[in-house]
Amino acid sequence: MIIDTHCHLNDQRFDEDLNDVIQRAFDHGVKGMIIPGADPDELEKAIEIAQSHENIYFAVGVHPYDLKKFDLSYLKKYIEHPKCIAVGECGLDYYRLPEDEKEKILEKEAQKEIFRKQIELAKTYKKPLIVHIRDASQDSLDILKEEKAKEVGGVLHCYNASPVLLELSEDGFYYGIGGVVTFKNAKKLVEILPKIPLDKLLLETDAPYLTPHPHRGERNEPYYTTYVAQKISEILQIPLEKLEEQIFENTKRIFTVF
């Protein structure tokens, strides 16, 4: 059984055929999905989808690119919803920082502040985190440690193969592996995958983004987690059925609704 722990079903690219996308995933062995929070303007759409479908859940959170839309009171409005199971995706993303050095510093500090606030929110409501990290591994690790995020744990979404983040497996964090692992240029992720504790692996798509081989260039969707699982099975040399059973147990441990 597979759970897609990170798919943006509220993205407009699913507007025309969302029910077909969901049914196709179920038909291919995907038993549940989680819609992360990213842009607050799209949160209510995620809630509507989760309420309308069995085994689909959502998280409240603000992506670092959308930090100017951060409104703690708005997130609190929905965090106790019965289908809200996590806080995020939140974190740090230094990939597109301003070129001006002063503006760059201000952007980093703003991202850190919003990240800390969302960690505190997760701890207050005892929900795991969905963490987005890009070109910011050390700062992210430091904040997660300083804020005692191990009290709730969570998942490192689209794990970036940074060795420094492996120690978070001891703090209740899991590693979300998606379509990137099937890419020809994913050597670092392929090399580090065996170093991740088997009981800390999770599956995700990040749909509609990061579509795995052999569907690269197309819109990603939850049923493509099956290709991710197959690739991980090949890399780790673990029978696919056994791997899926283990990852399903991992998913139930961190996201207890499944």
Buried (B, 14 or more C-beta within 10 A) or exposed (E): BBBBBBBBBBBEBBEEEBEEBBEBBBEBEBBBBBBBBBBBEBBEBBBEBBEEBEBBBBBBBBBBBBBEBBEBEBBEEBBEBEBBBBBBBBBBBBEEBEEEEEEEEEBBEBBBEBBBBBBBBBBEBEBBBBBBBBBBBEBBBEBBEEBEBBEBBBBBBBBBBBEEBBEBBEBBBBBBBBBBBBBEEBEEBBEBBEEBEEEBBBBBBBBBBBBBBEBEEEBBBBBBBBBBBBBBBBBBEBEEEEBBEBBBEBBBBBBEEB
